[in-house]
Structures are given as C-alpha cells and as structure tokens.
C-alpha cells in the first residue's frame, strides 16, 4: 500500500460516519463507468438449479 493511500485511509478514519458515507458515494460514482455491469438477463434463475442437488438433499431429514 502506498504512503499516499495510507494517508487517505487514515484521513477517512477520522471523518464522521456521515462524511465517510459521502466519501464512499464519491468513490463509487467515480469508478462506476469503469466497472462493467451485469445485465439482468444473464443472472441465473433459481429454477436453473433444478436437478443439481445430490441425493442427501432430496427430501431427507437432516436429523434422520
């Protein structure tokens, strides 16, 4: 970690919680354009997991 980053983090630690949230918001908004977003269509559905469980998960009681 660079000395500059250590200083920034130390400065953030001295801020109030509200100010820390403002810093986080600023950072998130600043990098948002560089982080690819996941289209909703590519997210998996719970129904896609059907049939993937092993036999012990097929209705057996864990206490049995």
Predicted model as a PDB file, atoms N, CA, C, CB and O in Angstrom, pLDDT in the B-factor column:
MODEL        1                                                                  
ATOM      1  N   UNK A   1       0.864  -1.170   0.000  1.00 88.00           N  
ATOM      2  CA  UNK A   1       0.000   0.000   0.000  1.00 88.00           C  
ATOM      3  C   UNK A   1       0.911   1.233   0.000  1.00 88.00           C  
ATOM      4  CB  UNK A   1      -0.983  -0.002   1.242  1.00 88.00           C  
ATOM      5  O   UNK A   1       1.868   1.321   0.770  1.00 88.00           O  
ATOM      6  N   UNK A   2       0.594   2.152  -0.859  1.00 93.00           N  
ATOM      7  CA  UNK A   2       1.422   3.345  -0.980  1.00 93.00           C  
ATOM      8  C   UNK A   2       1.219   4.265   0.228  1.00 93.00           C  
ATOM      9  CB  UNK A   2       1.097   4.094  -2.287  1.00 93.00           C  
ATOM     10  O   UNK A   2       0.165   4.237   0.864  1.00 93.00           O  
ATOM     11  N   UNK A   3       2.229   5.077   0.541  1.00 94.00           N  
ATOM     12  CA  UNK A   3       2.085   6.028   1.652  1.00 94.00           C  
ATOM     13  C   UNK A   3       0.927   7.004   1.430  1.00 94.00           C  
ATOM     14  CB  UNK A   3       3.386   6.809   1.844  1.00 94.00           C  
ATOM     15  O   UNK A   3       0.263   7.416   2.381  1.00 94.00           O  
ATOM     16  N   UNK A   4       0.692   7.367   0.178  1.00 96.00           N  
ATOM     17  CA  UNK A   4      -0.407   8.286  -0.127  1.00 96.00           C  
ATOM     18  C   UNK A   4      -1.751   7.642   0.203  1.00 96.00           C  
ATOM     19  CB  UNK A   4      -0.367   8.705  -1.611  1.00 96.00           C  
ATOM     20  O   UNK A   4      -2.625   8.282   0.788  1.00 96.00           O  
ATOM     21  N   UNK A   5      -1.912   6.377  -0.173  1.00 95.00           N  
ATOM     22  CA  UNK A   5      -3.157   5.671   0.130  1.00 95.00           C  
ATOM     23  C   UNK A   5      -3.318   5.489   1.638  1.00 95.00           C  
ATOM     24  CB  UNK A   5      -3.188   4.303  -0.579  1.00 95.00           C  
ATOM     25  O   UNK A   5      -4.421   5.639   2.163  1.00 95.00           O  
ATOM     26  N   UNK A   6      -2.249   5.172   2.326  1.00 96.00           N  
ATOM     27  CA  UNK A   6      -2.318   5.043   3.781  1.00 96.00           C  
ATOM     28  C   UNK A   6      -2.786   6.351   4.426  1.00 96.00           C  
ATOM     29  CB  UNK A   6      -0.947   4.633   4.346  1.00 96.00           C  
ATOM     30  O   UNK A   6      -3.578   6.337   5.368  1.00 96.00           O  
ATOM     31  N   UNK A   7      -2.291   7.473   3.915  1.00 96.00           N  
ATOM     32  CA  UNK A   7      -2.692   8.771   4.449  1.00 96.00           C  
ATOM     33  C   UNK A   7      -4.170   9.043   4.183  1.00 96.00           C  
ATOM     34  CB  UNK A   7      -1.834   9.884   3.841  1.00 96.00           C  
ATOM     35  O   UNK A   7      -4.885   9.531   5.058  1.00 96.00           O  
ATOM     36  N   UNK A   8      -4.620   8.728   2.980  1.00 96.00           N  
ATOM     37  CA  UNK A   8      -6.029   8.936   2.635  1.00 96.00           C  
ATOM     38  C   UNK A   8      -6.922   8.095   3.548  1.00 96.00           C  
ATOM     39  CB  UNK A   8      -6.289   8.580   1.147  1.00 96.00           C  
ATOM     40  O   UNK A   8      -7.917   8.592   4.074  1.00 96.00           O  
ATOM     41  N   UNK A   9      -6.567   6.825   3.736  1.00 96.00           N  
ATOM     42  CA  UNK A   9      -7.368   5.955   4.590  1.00 96.00           C  
ATOM     43  C   UNK A   9      -7.362   6.427   6.040  1.00 96.00           C  
ATOM     44  CB  UNK A   9      -6.856   4.527   4.509  1.00 96.00           C  
ATOM     45  O   UNK A   9      -8.376   6.350   6.734  1.00 96.00           O  
ATOM     46  N   UNK A  10      -6.224   6.908   6.481  1.00 97.00           N  
ATOM     47  CA  UNK A  10      -6.130   7.457   7.836  1.00 97.00           C  
ATOM     48  C   UNK A  10      -7.020   8.689   7.980  1.00 97.00           C  
ATOM     49  CB  UNK A  10      -4.668   7.814   8.176  1.00 97.00           C  
ATOM     50  O   UNK A  10      -7.695   8.861   8.995  1.00 97.00           O  
ATOM     51  N   UNK A  11      -7.018   9.531   6.971  1.00 97.00           N  
ATOM     52  CA  UNK A  11      -7.876  10.726   6.988  1.00 97.00           C  
ATOM     53  C   UNK A  11      -9.356  10.334   7.001  1.00 97.00           C  
ATOM     54  CB  UNK A  11      -7.575  11.624   5.763  1.00 97.00           C  
ATOM     55  O   UNK A  11     -10.160  10.950   7.700  1.00 97.00           O  
ATOM     56  N   UNK A  12      -9.708   9.313   6.229  1.00 96.00           N  
ATOM     57  CA  UNK A  12     -11.100   8.857   6.180  1.00 96.00           C  
ATOM     58  C   UNK A  12     -11.531   8.324   7.545  1.00 96.00           C  
ATOM     59  CB  UNK A  12     -11.281   7.767   5.095  1.00 96.00           C  
ATOM     60  O   UNK A  12     -12.662   8.546   7.976  1.00 96.00           O  
ATOM     61  N   UNK A  13     -10.625   7.621   8.221  1.00 97.00           N  
ATOM     62  CA  UNK A  13     -10.947   7.081   9.553  1.00 97.00           C  
ATOM     63  C   UNK A  13     -11.288   8.178  10.557  1.00 97.00           C  
ATOM     64  CB  UNK A  13      -9.778   6.256  10.080  1.00 97.00           C  
ATOM     65  O   UNK A  13     -12.019   7.932  11.516  1.00 97.00           O  
ATOM     66  N   UNK A  14     -10.777   9.355  10.352  1.00 97.00           N  
ATOM     67  CA  UNK A  14     -11.035  10.466  11.278  1.00 97.00           C  
ATOM     68  C   UNK A  14     -12.323  11.226  10.959  1.00 97.00           C  
ATOM     69  CB  UNK A  14      -9.869  11.430  11.256  1.00 97.00           C  
ATOM     70  O   UNK A  14     -12.723  12.111  11.715  1.00 97.00           O  
ATOM     71  N   UNK A  15     -12.966  10.891   9.858  1.00 97.00           N  
ATOM     72  CA  UNK A  15     -14.217  11.554   9.488  1.00 97.00           C  
ATOM     73  C   UNK A  15     -15.383  10.977  10.272  1.00 97.00           C  
ATOM     74  CB  UNK A  15     -14.476  11.420   7.982  1.00 97.00           C  
ATOM     75  O   UNK A  15     -15.295   9.882  10.827  1.00 97.00           O  
ATOM     76  N   UNK A  16     -16.468  11.724  10.309  1.00 97.00           N  
ATOM     77  CA  UNK A  16     -17.694  11.220  10.926  1.00 97.00           C  
ATOM     78  C   UNK A  16     -18.286  10.141  10.025  1.00 97.00           C  
ATOM     79  CB  UNK A  16     -18.724  12.374  11.166  1.00 97.00           C  
ATOM     80  O   UNK A  16     -17.960  10.082   8.840  1.00 97.00           O  
ATOM     81  N   UNK A  17     -19.148   9.289  10.570  1.00 96.00           N  
ATOM     82  CA  UNK A  17     -19.783   8.266   9.728  1.00 96.00           C  
ATOM     83  C   UNK A  17     -20.501   8.857   8.510  1.00 96.00           C  
ATOM     84  CB  UNK A  17     -20.773   7.463  10.555  1.00 96.00           C  
ATOM     85  O   UNK A  17     -20.447   8.287   7.421  1.00 96.00           O  
ATOM     86  N   UNK A  18     -21.161   9.981   8.690  1.00 96.00           N  
ATOM     87  CA  UNK A  18     -21.854  10.618   7.567  1.00 96.00           C  
ATOM     88  C   UNK A  18     -20.862  11.044   6.492  1.00 96.00           C  
ATOM     89  CB  UNK A  18     -22.665  11.833   8.051  1.00 96.00           C  
ATOM     90  O   UNK A  18     -21.118  10.860   5.302  1.00 96.00           O  
ATOM     91  N   UNK A  19     -19.749  11.601   6.898  1.00 97.00           N  
ATOM     92  CA  UNK A  19     -18.729  12.024   5.937  1.00 97.00           C  
ATOM     93  C   UNK A  19     -18.079  10.810   5.261  1.00 97.00           C  
ATOM     94  CB  UNK A  19     -17.655  12.882   6.638  1.00 97.00           C  
ATOM     95  O   UNK A  19     -17.735  10.867   4.081  1.00 97.00           O  
ATOM     96  N   UNK A  20     -17.914   9.722   6.003  1.00 97.00           N  
ATOM     97  CA  UNK A  20     -17.364   8.505   5.404  1.00 97.00           C  
ATOM     98  C   UNK A  20     -18.292   7.969   4.324  1.00 97.00           C  
ATOM     99  CB  UNK A  20     -17.128   7.433   6.478  1.00 97.00           C  
ATOM    100  O   UNK A  20     -17.832   7.487   3.289  1.00 97.00           O  
ATOM    101  N   UNK A  21     -19.595   8.052   4.562  1.00 97.00           N  
ATOM    102  CA  UNK A  21     -20.565   7.628   3.549  1.00 97.00           C  
ATOM    103  C   UNK A  21     -20.467   8.519   2.319  1.00 97.00           C  
ATOM    104  CB  UNK A  21     -22.000   7.658   4.118  1.00 97.00           C  
ATOM    105  O   UNK A  21     -20.585   8.038   1.192  1.00 97.00           O  
ATOM    106  N   UNK A  22     -20.253   9.806   2.524  1.00 97.00           N  
ATOM    107  CA  UNK A  22     -20.086  10.724   1.395  1.00 97.00           C  
ATOM    108  C   UNK A  22     -18.845  10.360   0.588  1.00 97.00           C  
ATOM    109  CB  UNK A  22     -19.990  12.178   1.889  1.00 97.00           C  
ATOM    110  O   UNK A  22     -18.864  10.424  -0.642  1.00 97.00           O  
ATOM    111  N   UNK A  23     -17.769   9.980   1.270  1.00 96.00           N  
ATOM    112  CA  UNK A  23     -16.549   9.558   0.574  1.00 96.00           C  
ATOM    113  C   UNK A  23     -16.826   8.291  -0.234  1.00 96.00           C  
ATOM    114  CB  UNK A  23     -15.390   9.316   1.583  1.00 96.00           C  
ATOM    115  O   UNK A  23     -16.428   8.197  -1.395  1.00 96.00           O  
ATOM    116  N   UNK A  24     -17.502   7.321   0.372  1.00 95.00           N  
ATOM    117  CA  UNK A  24     -17.824   6.079  -0.333  1.00 95.00           C  
ATOM    118  C   UNK A  24     -18.684   6.359  -1.553  1.00 95.00           C  
ATOM    119  CB  UNK A  24     -18.541   5.099   0.601  1.00 95.00           C  
ATOM    120  O   UNK A  24     -18.446   5.795  -2.621  1.00 95.00           O  
ATOM    121  N   UNK A  25     -19.666   7.212  -1.408  1.00 95.00           N  
ATOM    122  CA  UNK A  25     -20.539   7.556  -2.525  1.00 95.00           C  
ATOM    123  C   UNK A  25     -19.731   8.180  -3.655  1.00 95.00           C  
ATOM    124  CB  UNK A  25     -21.652   8.515  -2.069  1.00 95.00           C  
ATOM    125  O   UNK A  25     -19.923   7.848  -4.825  1.00 95.00           O  
ATOM    126  N   UNK A  26     -18.841   9.073  -3.302  1.00 94.00           N  
ATOM    127  CA  UNK A  26     -17.997   9.719  -4.308  1.00 94.00           C  
ATOM    128  C   UNK A  26     -17.138   8.693  -5.047  1.00 94.00           C  
ATOM    129  CB  UNK A  26     -17.102  10.780  -3.652  1.00 94.00           C  
ATOM    130  O   UNK A  26     -17.037   8.736  -6.273  1.00 94.00           O  
ATOM    131  N   UNK A  27     -16.525   7.780  -4.312  1.00 92.00           N  
ATOM    132  CA  UNK A  27     -15.659   6.773  -4.928  1.00 92.00           C  
ATOM    133  C   UNK A  27     -16.474   5.862  -5.846  1.00 92.00           C  
ATOM    134  CB  UNK A  27     -14.939   5.939  -3.843  1.00 92.00           C  
ATOM    135  O   UNK A  27     -16.054   5.563  -6.963  1.00 92.00           O  
ATOM    136  N   UNK A  28     -17.628   5.427  -5.374  1.00 90.00           N  
ATOM    137  CA  UNK A  28     -18.474   4.541  -6.184  1.00 90.00           C  
ATOM    138  C   UNK A  28     -18.901   5.236  -7.462  1.00 90.00           C  
ATOM    139  CB  UNK A  28     -19.711   4.090  -5.391  1.00 90.00           C  
ATOM    140  O   UNK A  28     -18.836   4.646  -8.540  1.00 90.00           O  
ATOM    141  N   UNK A  29     -19.335   6.475  -7.354  1.00 89.00           N  
ATOM    142  CA  UNK A  29     -19.763   7.210  -8.545  1.00 89.00           C  
ATOM    143  C   UNK A  29     -18.583   7.449  -9.491  1.00 89.00           C  
ATOM    144  CB  UNK A  29     -20.405   8.552  -8.146  1.00 89.00           C  
ATOM    145  O   UNK A  29     -18.757   7.444 -10.709  1.00 89.00           O  
ATOM    146  N   UNK A  30     -17.389   7.658  -8.941  1.00 88.00           N  
ATOM    147  CA  UNK A  30     -16.216   7.915  -9.777  1.00 88.00           C  
ATOM    148  C   UNK A  30     -15.795   6.693 -10.584  1.00 88.00           C  
ATOM    149  CB  UNK A  30     -15.061   8.376  -8.916  1.00 88.00           C  
ATOM    150  O   UNK A  30     -15.342   6.827 -11.721  1.00 88.00           O  
ATOM    151  N   UNK A  31     -15.941   5.494 -10.003  1.00 88.00           N  
ATOM    152  CA  UNK A  31     -15.481   4.294 -10.700  1.00 88.00           C  
ATOM    153  C   UNK A  31     -16.596   3.552 -11.428  1.00 88.00           C  
ATOM    154  CB  UNK A  31     -14.825   3.364  -9.723  1.00 88.00           C  
ATOM    155  O   UNK A  31     -16.330   2.583 -12.140  1.00 88.00           O  
ATOM    156  N   UNK A  32     -17.818   3.988 -11.262  1.00 83.00           N  
ATOM    157  CA  UNK A  32     -18.957   3.279 -11.861  1.00 83.00           C  
ATOM    158  C   UNK A  32     -18.787   3.074 -13.365  1.00 83.00           C  
ATOM    159  CB  UNK A  32     -20.245   4.044 -11.593  1.00 83.00           C  
ATOM    160  O   UNK A  32     -19.143   2.014 -13.879  1.00 83.00           O  
ATOM    161  N   UNK A  33     -18.256   4.059 -14.075  1.00 80.00           N  
ATOM    162  CA  UNK A  33     -18.118   3.941 -15.521  1.00 80.00           C  
ATOM    163  C   UNK A  33     -17.058   2.922 -15.929  1.00 80.00           C  
ATOM    164  CB  UNK A  33     -17.782   5.286 -16.111  1.00 80.00           C  
ATOM    165  O   UNK A  33     -17.044   2.481 -17.079  1.00 80.00           O  
ATOM    166  N   UNK A  34     -16.170   2.539 -15.012  1.00 81.00           N  
ATOM    167  CA  UNK A  34     -15.107   1.594 -15.331  1.00 81.00           C  
ATOM    168  C   UNK A  34     -15.468   0.155 -14.983  1.00 81.00           C  
ATOM    169  CB  UNK A  34     -13.850   1.983 -14.610  1.00 81.00           C  
ATOM    170  O   UNK A  34     -14.800  -0.776 -15.434  1.00 81.00           O  
ATOM    171  N   UNK A  35     -16.507  -0.037 -14.193  1.00 76.00           N  
ATOM    172  CA  UNK A  35     -16.896  -1.374 -13.763  1.00 76.00           C  
ATOM    173  C   UNK A  35     -18.054  -1.844 -14.640  1.00 76.00           C  
ATOM    174  CB  UNK A  35     -17.293  -1.390 -12.248  1.00 76.00           C  
ATOM    175  O   UNK A  35     -19.107  -1.208 -14.691  1.00 76.00           O  
ATOM    176  N   UNK A  36     -17.846  -2.963 -15.325  1.00 75.00           N  
ATOM    177  CA  UNK A  36     -18.945  -3.445 -16.175  1.00 75.00           C  
ATOM    178  C   UNK A  36     -20.120  -3.914 -15.312  1.00 75.00           C  
ATOM    179  CB  UNK A  36     -18.460  -4.600 -17.094  1.00 75.00           C  
ATOM    180  O   UNK A  36     -19.929  -4.543 -14.271  1.00 75.00           O  
ATOM    181  N   UNK A  37     -21.305  -3.605 -15.752  1.00 70.00           N  
ATOM    182  CA  UNK A  37     -22.491  -4.043 -15.033  1.00 70.00           C  
ATOM    183  C   UNK A  37     -22.975  -5.359 -15.627  1.00 70.00           C  
ATOM    184  CB  UNK A  37     -23.606  -2.967 -15.089  1.00 70.00           C  
ATOM    185  O   UNK A  37     -22.756  -5.641 -16.805  1.00 70.00           O  
ATOM    186  N   UNK A  38     -23.622  -6.144 -14.813  1.00 61.00           N  
ATOM    187  CA  UNK A  38     -24.143  -7.437 -15.256  1.00 61.00           C  
ATOM    188  C   UNK A  38     -25.586  -7.223 -15.704  1.00 61.00           C  
ATOM    189  CB  UNK A  38     -24.052  -8.522 -14.114  1.00 61.00           C  
ATOM    190  O   UNK A  38     -26.431  -6.805 -14.912  1.00 61.00           O  
ATOM    191  N   UNK A  39     -25.863  -7.509 -16.967  1.00 64.00           N  
ATOM    192  CA  UNK A  39     -27.249  -7.361 -17.422  1.00 64.00           C  
ATOM    193  C   UNK A  39     -28.158  -8.313 -16.652  1.00 64.00           C  
ATOM    194  CB  UNK A  39     -27.359  -7.625 -18.944  1.00 64.00           C  
ATOM    195  O   UNK A  39     -27.760  -9.429 -16.319  1.00 64.00           O  
ATOM    196  N   UNK A  40     -29.357  -7.875 -16.378  1.00 62.00           N  
ATOM    197  CA  UNK A  40     -30.303  -8.681 -15.611  1.00 62.00           C  
ATOM    198  C   UNK A  40     -30.579 -10.000 -16.309  1.00 62.00           C  
ATOM    199  CB  UNK A  40     -31.609  -7.917 -15.396  1.00 62.00           C  
ATOM    200  O   UNK A  40     -30.793 -11.013 -15.643  1.00 62.00           O  
ATOM    201  N   UNK A  41     -30.580 -10.010 -17.631  1.00 66.00           N  
ATOM    202  CA  UNK A  41     -30.873 -11.221 -18.391  1.00 66.00           C  
ATOM    203  C   UNK A  41     -29.860 -12.329 -18.113  1.00 66.00           C  
ATOM    204  CB  UNK A  41     -30.900 -10.909 -19.876  1.00 66.00           C  
ATOM    205  O   UNK A  41     -30.216 -13.505 -18.182  1.00 66.00           O  
ATOM    206  N   UNK A  42     -28.615 -11.991 -17.803  1.00 63.00           N  
ATOM    207  CA  UNK A  42     -27.594 -13.012 -17.626  1.00 63.00           C  
ATOM    208  C   UNK A  42     -27.591 -13.613 -16.224  1.00 63.00           C  
ATOM    209  CB  UNK A  42     -26.243 -12.434 -17.927  1.00 63.00           C  
ATOM    210  O   UNK A  42     -26.871 -14.580 -15.975  1.00 63.00           O  
ATOM    211  N   UNK A  43     -28.377 -13.063 -15.309  1.00 70.00           N  
ATOM    212  CA  UNK A  43     -28.436 -13.627 -13.975  1.00 70.00           C  
ATOM    213  C   UNK A  43     -29.192 -14.950 -14.009  1.00 70.00           C  
ATOM    214  CB  UNK A  43     -29.099 -12.643 -12.994  1.00 70.00           C  
ATOM    215  O   UNK A  43     -30.164 -15.109 -14.748  1.00 70.00           O  
ATOM    216  N   UNK A  44     -28.734 -15.881 -13.206  1.00 73.00           N  
ATOM    217  CA  UNK A  44     -29.378 -17.190 -13.177  1.00 73.00           C  
ATOM    218  C   UNK A  44     -30.663 -17.154 -12.369  1.00 73.00           C  
ATOM    219  CB  UNK A  44     -28.433 -18.234 -12.605  1.00 73.00           C  
ATOM    220  O   UNK A  44     -30.823 -16.359 -11.443  1.00 73.00           O  
ATOM    221  N   UNK A  45     -31.561 -18.029 -12.745  1.00 78.00           N  
ATOM    222  CA  UNK A  45     -32.813 -18.176 -12.027  1.00 78.00           C  
ATOM    223  C   UNK A  45     -32.673 -19.350 -11.069  1.00 78.00           C  
ATOM    224  CB  UNK A  45     -34.008 -18.382 -13.007  1.00 78.00           C  
ATOM    225  O   UNK A  45     -31.877 -20.259 -11.303  1.00 78.00           O  
ATOM    226  N   UNK A  46     -33.445 -19.331  -9.994  1.00 79.00           N  
ATOM    227  CA  UNK A  46     -33.430 -20.451  -9.059  1.00 79.00           C  
ATOM    228  C   UNK A  46     -33.851 -21.734  -9.768  1.00 79.00           C  
ATOM    229  CB  UNK A  46     -34.356 -20.170  -7.857  1.00 79.00           C  
ATOM    230  O   UNK A  46     -33.359 -22.812  -9.436  1.00 79.00           O  
ATOM    231  N   UNK A  47     -34.742 -21.633 -10.727  1.00 81.00           N  
ATOM    232  CA  UNK A  47     -35.209 -22.832 -11.435  1.00 81.00           C  
ATOM    233  C   UNK A  47     -34.090 -23.482 -12.246  1.00 81.00           C  
ATOM    234  CB  UNK A  47     -36.377 -22.480 -12.356  1.00 81.00           C  
ATOM    235  O   UNK A  47     -34.180 -24.662 -12.585  1.00 81.00           O  
ATOM    236  N   UNK A  48     -33.026 -22.718 -12.565  1.00 79.00           N  
ATOM    237  CA  UNK A  48     -31.893 -23.285 -13.294  1.00 79.00           C  
ATOM    238  C   UNK A  48     -31.130 -24.307 -12.449  1.00 79.00           C  
ATOM    239  CB  UNK A  48     -30.949 -22.172 -13.742  1.00 79.00           C  
ATOM    240  O   UNK A  48     -30.388 -25.125 -12.991  1.00 79.00           O  
ATOM    241  N   UNK A  49     -31.306 -24.265 -11.139  1.00 77.00           N  
ATOM    242  CA  UNK A  49     -30.601 -25.171 -10.243  1.00 77.00           C  
ATOM    243  C   UNK A  49     -31.303 -26.515 -10.086  1.00 77.00           C  
ATOM    244  CB  UNK A  49     -30.439 -24.528  -8.896  1.00 77.00           C  
ATOM    245  O   UNK A  49     -30.773 -27.425  -9.449  1.00 77.00           O  
ATOM    246  N   UNK A  50     -32.478 -26.638 -10.657  1.00 76.00           N  
ATOM    247  CA  UNK A  50     -33.258 -27.864 -10.520  1.00 76.00           C  
ATOM    248  C   UNK A  50     -32.443 -29.062 -11.005  1.00 76.00           C  
ATOM    249  CB  UNK A  50     -34.585 -27.757 -11.308  1.00 76.00           C  
ATOM    250  O   UNK A  50     -31.881 -29.050 -12.101  1.00 76.00           O  
ATOM    251  N   UNK A  51     -32.392 -30.103 -10.158  1.00 74.00           N  
ATOM    252  CA  UNK A  51     -31.686 -31.315 -10.510  1.00 74.00           C  
ATOM    253  C   UNK A  51     -30.207 -31.298 -10.215  1.00 74.00           C  
ATOM    254  CB  UNK A  51     -31.881 -31.587 -11.921  1.00 74.00           C  
ATOM    255  O   UNK A  51     -29.534 -32.296 -10.473  1.00 74.00           O  
ATOM    256  N   UNK A  52     -29.664 -30.216  -9.687  1.00 74.00           N  
ATOM    257  CA  UNK A  52     -28.236 -30.133  -9.425  1.00 74.00           C  
ATOM    258  C   UNK A  52     -27.860 -30.659  -8.041  1.00 74.00           C  
ATOM    259  CB  UNK A  52     -27.775 -28.708  -9.569  1.00 74.00           C  
ATOM    260  O   UNK A  52     -26.686 -30.930  -7.785  1.00 74.00           O  
ATOM    261  N   UNK A  53     -28.836 -30.806  -7.145  1.00 70.00           N  
ATOM    262  CA  UNK A  53     -28.537 -31.245  -5.781  1.00 70.00           C  
ATOM    263  C   UNK A  53     -28.249 -32.737  -5.745  1.00 70.00           C  
ATOM    264  CB  UNK A  53     -29.700 -30.910  -4.841  1.00 70.00           C  
ATOM    265  O   UNK A  53     -28.775 -33.507  -6.548  1.00 70.00           O  
ATOM    266  N   UNK A  54     -27.401 -33.130  -4.797  1.00 67.00           N  
ATOM    267  CA  UNK A  54     -27.086 -34.549  -4.616  1.00 67.00           C  
ATOM    268  C   UNK A  54     -28.202 -35.225  -3.836  1.00 67.00           C  
ATOM    269  CB  UNK A  54     -25.729 -34.730  -3.889  1.00 67.00           C  
ATOM    270  O   UNK A  54     -29.082 -34.554  -3.296  1.00 67.00           O  
ATOM    271  N   UNK A  55     -28.169 -36.528  -3.778  1.00 65.00           N  
ATOM    272  CA  UNK A  55     -29.221 -37.323  -3.147  1.00 65.00           C  
ATOM    273  C   UNK A  55     -29.553 -36.922  -1.704  1.00 65.00           C  
ATOM    274  CB  UNK A  55     -28.824 -38.754  -3.170  1.00 65.00           C  
ATOM    275  O   UNK A  55     -30.734 -36.913  -1.356  1.00 65.00           O  
ATOM    276  N   UNK A  56     -28.580 -36.589  -0.847  1.00 64.00           N  
ATOM    277  CA  UNK A  56     -28.951 -36.248   0.528  1.00 64.00           C  
ATOM    278  C   UNK A  56     -29.863 -35.019   0.643  1.00 64.00           C  
ATOM    279  CB  UNK A  56     -27.707 -36.012   1.332  1.00 64.00           C  
ATOM    280  O   UNK A  56     -30.498 -34.824   1.680  1.00 64.00           O  
ATOM    281  N   UNK A  57     -29.935 -34.215  -0.372  1.00 63.00           N  
ATOM    282  CA  UNK A  57     -30.776 -33.030  -0.308  1.00 63.00           C  
ATOM    283  C   UNK A  57     -32.164 -33.258  -0.884  1.00 63.00           C  
ATOM    284  CB  UNK A  57     -30.113 -31.900  -1.032  1.00 63.00           C  
ATOM    285  O   UNK A  57     -32.970 -32.330  -0.946  1.00 63.00           O  
ATOM    286  N   UNK A  58     -32.445 -34.458  -1.298  1.00 58.00           N  
ATOM    287  CA  UNK A  58     -33.717 -34.755  -1.949  1.00 58.00           C  
ATOM    288  C   UNK A  58     -34.791 -35.146  -0.951  1.00 58.00           C  
ATOM    289  CB  UNK A  58     -33.537 -35.859  -2.962  1.00 58.00           C  
ATOM    290  O   UNK A  58     -35.278 -36.275  -1.005  1.00 58.00           O  
ATOM    291  N   UNK A  59     -35.176 -34.275  -0.055  1.00 63.00           N  
ATOM    292  CA  UNK A  59     -36.292 -34.514   0.844  1.00 63.00           C  
ATOM    293  C   UNK A  59     -35.944 -35.295   2.093  1.00 63.00           C  
ATOM    294  CB  UNK A  59     -37.348 -35.223   0.123  1.00 63.00           C  
ATOM    295  O   UNK A  59     -36.842 -35.609   2.874  1.00 63.00           O  
ATOM    296  N   UNK A  60     -34.673 -35.624   2.320  1.00 63.00           N  
ATOM    297  CA  UNK A  60     -34.318 -36.345   3.519  1.00 63.00           C  
ATOM    298  C   UNK A  60     -34.161 -35.388   4.685  1.00 63.00           C  
ATOM    299  CB  UNK A  60     -33.043 -37.141   3.307  1.00 63.00           C  
ATOM    300  O   UNK A  60     -33.680 -34.266   4.525  1.00 63.00           O  
ATOM    301  N   UNK A  61     -34.568 -35.838   5.852  1.00 63.00           N  
ATOM    302  CA  UNK A  61     -34.436 -35.045   7.058  1.00 63.00           C  
ATOM    303  C   UNK A  61     -33.003 -35.119   7.548  1.00 63.00           C  
ATOM    304  CB  UNK A  61     -35.416 -35.525   8.147  1.00 63.00           C  
ATOM    305  O   UNK A  61     -32.442 -36.212   7.632  1.00 63.00           O  
ATOM    306  N   UNK A  62     -32.399 -33.995   7.870  1.00 63.00           N  
ATOM    307  CA  UNK A  62     -31.010 -33.968   8.333  1.00 63.00           C  
ATOM    308  C   UNK A  62     -30.862 -34.677   9.677  1.00 63.00           C  
ATOM    309  CB  UNK A  62     -30.514 -32.522   8.446  1.00 63.00           C  
ATOM    310  O   UNK A  62     -29.772 -35.146  10.006  1.00 63.00           O  
ATOM    311  N   UNK A  63     -31.925 -34.762  10.449  1.00 65.00           N  
ATOM    312  CA  UNK A  63     -31.857 -35.391  11.763  1.00 65.00           C  
ATOM    313  C   UNK A  63     -32.107 -36.903  11.702  1.00 65.00           C  
ATOM    314  CB  UNK A  63     -32.864 -34.742  12.694  1.00 65.00           C  
ATOM    315  O   UNK A  63     -31.935 -37.598  12.703  1.00 65.00           O  
ATOM    316  N   UNK A  64     -32.503 -37.402  10.558  1.00 58.00           N  
ATOM    317  CA  UNK A  64     -32.869 -38.827  10.455  1.00 58.00           C  
ATOM    318  C   UNK A  64     -31.656 -39.720  10.491  1.00 58.00           C  
ATOM    319  CB  UNK A  64     -33.648 -39.088   9.181  1.00 58.00           C  
ATOM    320  O   UNK A  64     -31.788 -40.942  10.416  1.00 58.00           O  
TER     321      UNK A  64                                                      
ENDMDL                                                                          
END                                                                             
